[in-house]
Amino acid sequence: MSLTIDLVADLGEGFGSWTMGDDAALLDVLSSANIACGFHAGDPRIMDDTVAGCARRGVNIGAHPSFPDLVGFGRRAIEASAEEVRTDVIYQLGALQAFAAAHGQRVAHLAPHGRLGNLVAVREDYAAAVVDAVRQVDDQLIILAQDGQLAEQSRSAGLAVGIVGIADRAYQNDGTLVPRSQPGAVISAADEIARRAVRMVRDGVVESVDGADIPVRADTILLHGDSAEAVVTSRTVRAELEGAGVEIRPLDATQLRS
C-alpha cells in the first residue's frame, strides 16, 4: 500500500485590513485548511474569501474554533465553563458551515486552535464539550487533534479522528510539544522541517529535543502559515514528501474509522 498524508495549515487568520501569511500561495500546496471562525482571528469577508479559495482548488475545509480572544490570538487561557466551550464551538462551526454552503461546499473537519487546542488534550470536560458540539451539529466531521483526551473521547463517541503531526515544533520525550515559551520550541529551517515530516510519515518517528527517536502517528502534517518563510517551507515539505513516494491527499473519514 502506498503511503499517503494530508497537509493542513491554519488559514484566514487576519482581521479587517490586517492580514497574516500568504493564504493564496499556501492553498496551492495544501490538501486541507483549518479556517479561523472569528473568535481568535477571521471576519466574515476573510472567511468567505478563504472558503472560496478552498473551493476553487479542491482543498478540504475545516473549522478552527478557539476561545474568544482576538487580542491574544487565542493563545491565552480563558476561564470558560465546559458549557461555554460547547456553545462557542457550535457558534463558530455554524458560521463556517454557512460560508461553506454558500460556495457549494461542506465543512469536513474541526481542529481546535491555540490554547483551547492544548487544553482539550488534557482536560476531560473541555474535550467532552467539543465532542458534544460536533455530535450535535455534524457527527460526520473529522476531529483533528494530538493524542490525548479529545482524540480518545472522539473515538469513544464514534467520531473519526485524524492525529496531527507538527513537523516545525520540537517534541519532548513523552511525545508532547515543547512549550513555545522555551528556547528551540519552534523549528524554522525548511530542510529540517521537511526531513522531520518525511520521517513522521515514512518511519512513524520524530526526533525529540534530547535526540531520541520517539514514536509518533501522523494522519495529517500541520504546516504553520504565519511566518515569512511559510510558503517556501510548505513547498519544500510537499516536494520532499512526494520525492519519498508519499501521496498528498485529504483525509477520509471512512478510513480513519476503520
C-alpha positions in Angstrom: 0.0 0.0 0.0 1.3 3.5 -0.9 1.9 6.0 1.9 -0.5 8.9 2.0 -0.7 12.1 4.1 -2.9 15.1 4.4 -1.2 18.5 4.5 -3.1 21.2 6.5 -2.4 24.7 7.6 -4.2 27.4 9.7 -5.7 30.0 7.3 -7.9 33.0 7.3 -6.2 34.4 10.4 -6.3 38.0 9.5 -8.9 40.6 10.7 -10.2 43.6 8.8 -7.3 45.2 7.0 -4.8 43.2 8.9 -3.5 40.0 7.2 -1.3 37.1 8.3 0.5 34.9 5.8 0.1 34.3 2.1 -3.0 32.1 2.1 -3.5 32.1 -1.7 0.0 30.6 -2.2 -0.4 28.1 0.6 -3.7 26.8 -0.8 -1.7 25.6 -3.9 0.3 23.3 -1.5 -2.3 22.1 0.9 -4.9 19.3 0.8 -6.8 20.7 3.8 -7.3 24.0 5.6 -8.1 25.0 9.2 -10.1 28.2 8.8 -10.4 30.8 11.7 -14.0 31.3 12.6 -13.9 34.8 14.1 -13.0 34.2 17.8 -9.2 34.4 17.6 -9.0 35.8 14.0 -11.0 35.9 10.8 -14.1 38.0 9.9 -17.0 37.4 7.5 -15.1 38.7 4.5 -12.0 36.7 5.2 -13.9 33.6 6.0 -15.9 33.9 2.7 -12.7 34.5 0.7 -10.8 31.6 2.3 -13.7 29.2 1.7 -13.9 30.3 -1.9 -10.2 29.7 -2.3 -10.6 26.2 -0.9 -13.5 25.5 -3.2 -11.6 26.6 -6.3 -8.6 24.3 -5.5 -10.5 21.3 -4.1 -8.9 21.8 -0.6 -10.9 20.3 2.3 -12.5 22.9 4.6 -12.1 22.7 8.4 -13.3 24.8 11.3 -10.6 26.2 13.6 -12.6 27.3 16.7 -10.9 29.0 19.7 -11.5 30.8 22.9 -13.0 34.3 22.3 -9.6 36.0 22.4 -8.9 38.3 19.4 -6.3 40.3 21.4 -4.3 37.3 22.4 -4.8 35.4 19.1 -6.5 32.6 21.0 -3.3 31.6 22.8 -4.3 32.8 26.3 -6.1 30.6 28.8 -9.7 31.8 29.3 -11.7 30.8 32.4 -14.5 29.3 30.4 -17.0 26.7 31.6 -17.4 23.5 29.6 -20.9 24.7 28.6 -19.3 27.9 27.2 -16.8 25.9 25.2 -19.6 23.7 23.8 -21.7 26.6 22.7 -18.8 28.7 21.4 -17.7 25.7 19.2 -21.2 25.3 17.9 -21.4 29.1 17.1 -18.1 29.1 15.2 -18.7 25.8 13.4 -22.1 27.1 12.3 -20.7 30.3 10.9 -18.2 28.4 8.8 -20.8 25.9 7.6 -22.9 28.8 6.3 -20.0 30.1 4.2 -19.2 26.6 3.0 -22.8 26.1 1.9 -22.8 29.4 0.1 -20.0 28.1 -2.0 -21.5 24.6 -2.6 -19.1 23.0 -0.1 -19.2 21.4 3.3 -17.0 21.5 6.4 -15.0 18.3 6.6 -13.2 18.6 9.9 -12.7 20.5 13.1 -9.4 21.4 14.8 -9.4 23.5 18.0 -7.0 26.4 17.9 -4.3 27.6 20.2 -4.8 27.4 24.0 -8.2 25.6 23.5 -6.4 23.0 21.3 -3.8 22.5 24.1 -6.4 22.2 26.9 -8.7 19.7 25.1 -5.8 17.3 25.1 -5.6 17.2 28.9 -9.0 18.4 30.2 -11.8 15.9 30.2 -14.5 18.5 30.5 -13.3 20.6 27.6 -12.7 17.6 25.4 -16.3 16.3 26.2 -17.7 19.8 25.3 -16.0 19.8 21.9 -17.2 16.2 21.2 -20.8 17.1 22.3 -20.7 20.2 20.0 -19.6 18.1 17.0 -22.1 15.3 17.6 -25.0 17.8 17.9 -24.1 19.6 14.7 -22.5 17.1 12.3 -21.2 13.7 13.5 -19.5 13.1 10.1 -16.9 15.7 10.9 -13.3 14.5 11.4 -11.7 15.7 14.6 -8.1 16.8 14.1 -6.1 16.5 17.4 -2.9 15.4 19.0 -3.0 12.3 21.2 -4.9 13.0 24.4 -8.4 13.5 25.8 -10.0 14.9 22.7 -8.8 12.1 20.5 -9.8 9.4 23.0 -13.2 10.8 23.7 -13.9 11.4 20.0 -13.1 7.8 19.2 -15.3 6.6 22.0 -18.1 8.7 20.6 -17.7 7.1 17.2 -16.2 10.2 15.5 -13.4 9.9 13.0 -10.1 11.2 14.4 -7.0 12.4 12.4 -3.9 12.7 14.5 -1.8 15.8 13.8 1.9 15.7 13.4 3.7 19.1 13.8 7.0 19.0 11.9 8.1 22.5 12.8 7.6 22.1 16.6 10.1 20.4 19.0 8.8 17.3 20.8 9.6 16.2 24.3 10.5 12.6 25.2 6.9 11.9 26.3 5.5 12.9 22.9 4.2 16.3 23.9 5.3 19.6 22.4 8.0 21.8 23.9 6.1 24.9 25.2 6.5 27.9 22.9 8.0 29.8 25.9 11.1 27.6 25.9 14.1 28.0 23.5 14.1 25.8 20.5 10.3 25.1 20.6 9.8 26.2 17.0 12.0 24.9 14.2 12.5 27.3 11.3 14.8 25.6 8.8 12.8 24.4 5.8 15.1 21.4 5.1 14.9 20.3 8.7 11.1 20.6 8.8 10.8 18.6 5.6 13.1 15.9 6.9 11.1 15.6 10.1 7.8 15.4 8.1 9.2 12.6 5.9 10.3 10.6 9.0 6.9 11.1 10.7 5.1 9.7 7.7 7.5 7.1 6.4 9.1 5.8 9.7 6.5 6.8 12.3 9.1 8.6 14.5 10.2 12.1 15.3 13.5 13.2 17.0 12.9 14.6 20.5 14.8 17.6 21.9 17.1 15.1 23.6 17.9 13.4 20.3 15.8 10.3 20.9 13.6 8.8 18.2 10.1 8.7 19.7 7.0 7.0 18.1 4.5 9.4 16.5 1.4 8.8 14.5 0.5 11.4 11.9 -2.6 11.3 9.7 -2.0 14.9 8.8 1.0 17.2 8.9 0.3 20.7 10.1 2.2 23.5 8.3 2.2 26.8 10.1 1.4 29.6 7.7 2.1 32.7 9.9 5.8 33.3 9.1 7.6 35.0 6.2 9.2 31.6 5.2 5.9 29.7 5.4 5.3 29.3 1.7 8.8 28.2 0.9 8.8 25.8 3.8 5.4 24.3 2.8 6.6 23.8 -0.8 9.8 22.2 0.5 7.8 19.8 2.7 5.5 18.8 0.0 8.3 18.3 -2.5 10.3 16.1 -0.1 7.2 14.0 0.8 6.4 13.4 -2.8 10.0 12.7 -3.5 9.9 10.0 -0.8 6.9 8.4 -2.5 4.2 9.9 -0.3 0.9 10.8 -1.9 -0.7 14.1 -0.7 -4.5 13.8 -0.3 -7.3 14.9 2.0 -8.3 12.8 5.0 -11.1 10.2 4.5 -13.4 9.8 7.5 -14.3 6.2 6.5 -10.6 5.1 6.5 -10.0 6.8 9.8 -12.8 5.0 11.5 -11.7 1.6 10.2 
